[in-house]
Amino acid sequence: MHDRTDAELLAAVADGDRDALEQLHDRHVVWVRLRLSRRCSDVDVVNEALQDTFVAVWRGAAKWNGTGEPAAWIWGIAIRRLLGVLRGRSRWGRDRTYQDLSHDVVTTAEDVVVMGVEHGDLAGALRSLSPELRAVVQATVLDGLTTREAGDLLGIPAGTVKTRMMRARIELRGALA
Amino acid sequence: MTDTTWHAPADLIERYAANPSWVDDARAASLEAHLVGCSTCREALDEVVGPDLARASWSGLIDVIDQPPTRSLEWLLRRFRVPETWSRLLGATPGLMFAWFAAVAAVVGFVVVLSAAADATAGFLVTAPLVPLILVAGVFAPVSDPAGEAGIATPLHGFGLVARRAVIVEVSAFALLALANVALGELGAPVAAWVLPSLALSVSVVALSTWVAPEVAATVIAGAWLSGVVLVWWEGGRLVLAKSATFETPGQVLWIVLLVLSAVLVVTRRERFATMEVFA
């Protein structure tokens, strides 16, 4: 019996197959957790969002429309759960925001050389963006949030998200030209 | 054409596994985008991280999943932050009907209490609008409730979903209120006078929910209504219905205006509902 694909597992979860959920969970919990923790340094928030994500997968597997990667669908749920948990907590006065990332990006001399070789100018171009612009690029382009959701996450109006995206594009084009 | 044989280098995976923030934005973004589509690299990442994370997460998860489904009275109580031990106990009674009857019983209870100080008509007219108001706020799940659909609802469906649910809640509430109205017997005043205020208030709760949390919106509006009623109606230690232009024609016009204004706000701000969670 072959290992089921993610799509098959998701279909089985929609039918209430708990073993399928366990397999799907085991395949995806690690990378989802790491990706979430790179956006929020609060361990409790991440754990809550992570658990909510898989509960939502369990209860809502039937809503997957069958196209694209199940992993992408799962990430879409996870990032929005993170948004929800952050929003819920900040409303009651605890200030936890998306920008509260750990700033311990350690860059050794070796890394700099390696990155220059592998990625050409892109890494440098991204690094040259201000943190605000980079955050907007990450939220919209990489995490697939809408401008409104990105605004909610970063605590800025949607209009500001759009203007920052435009500026980021202009700066990246300039840096890569 | 993409190179389908690229896989993440082992050192990148190890560093990312040790602490994702130690990887700079560009490489992390590249790795994260890749992991979505590559099971080989996900497995490599799992190897490095080890099985403990998955085990711990799963055992926490099954505790949640294996709980009996939340009963409707329980979610009503949890919405207003009643501690889980109590809400579980009280919510053990089955069915959505209980919640509805509880709401109506509250209305009747209020009427009994208020009729000692005022007339029953006034009591009913004061409390009737509260019922749909509170219930429509309950259409939105608490932010931390995993039964919500936030991750699954798309922007295209957010408003439609909320509108549909809200209409069902409103219609049911109004039907029950009408029944209660009839059951309470002779209420001399224009009894349907509560319809417009109730409608206007509950739609304004939905409109206000596009700015603040639904619970806050409901509390603010209910509070404004009750204090407004007391300010306008209270006289010599009783509620005096005769004082109330709110229920006569000039007042009803005001409610129509509020209703239209709230409806316009809801429709123009409807994309806000895409990121809100709706009770499943």
Interface residues (C-beta under 8 A of the other chain):
Chain A: D6 R18 L21 E22 H25 D26 R27 H28 V29 V30 W31 R33 L34 R35 S37 R38 S41 E48 L50 Q51 D52 T53 F54 V55 A56 W58 R59 G60 K63 E69 A71 A72 W75 G76 I77 A78 R80 R81 L83 G84 V85 R87 G88 R91 L101 S102 H103 D104 V105 V106 T107 D111 M115 H119 L122 A123 L126 R127 R134 Q138 L142 T146 R148 E149 D152
Chain B: Y16 A17 N19 P20 S21 W22 V23 D24 D25 A26 R27 A28 A29 S30 E32 A33 L35 V36 G37 S39 R42 L45 D46 V49 L53 A54 S57 W58 G60 L61 V64 I65 P142 V143 S144 P146 A147 G148 E149 A150 G151 I152 P155 A213 E271 R272 A274 T275 E277 A280
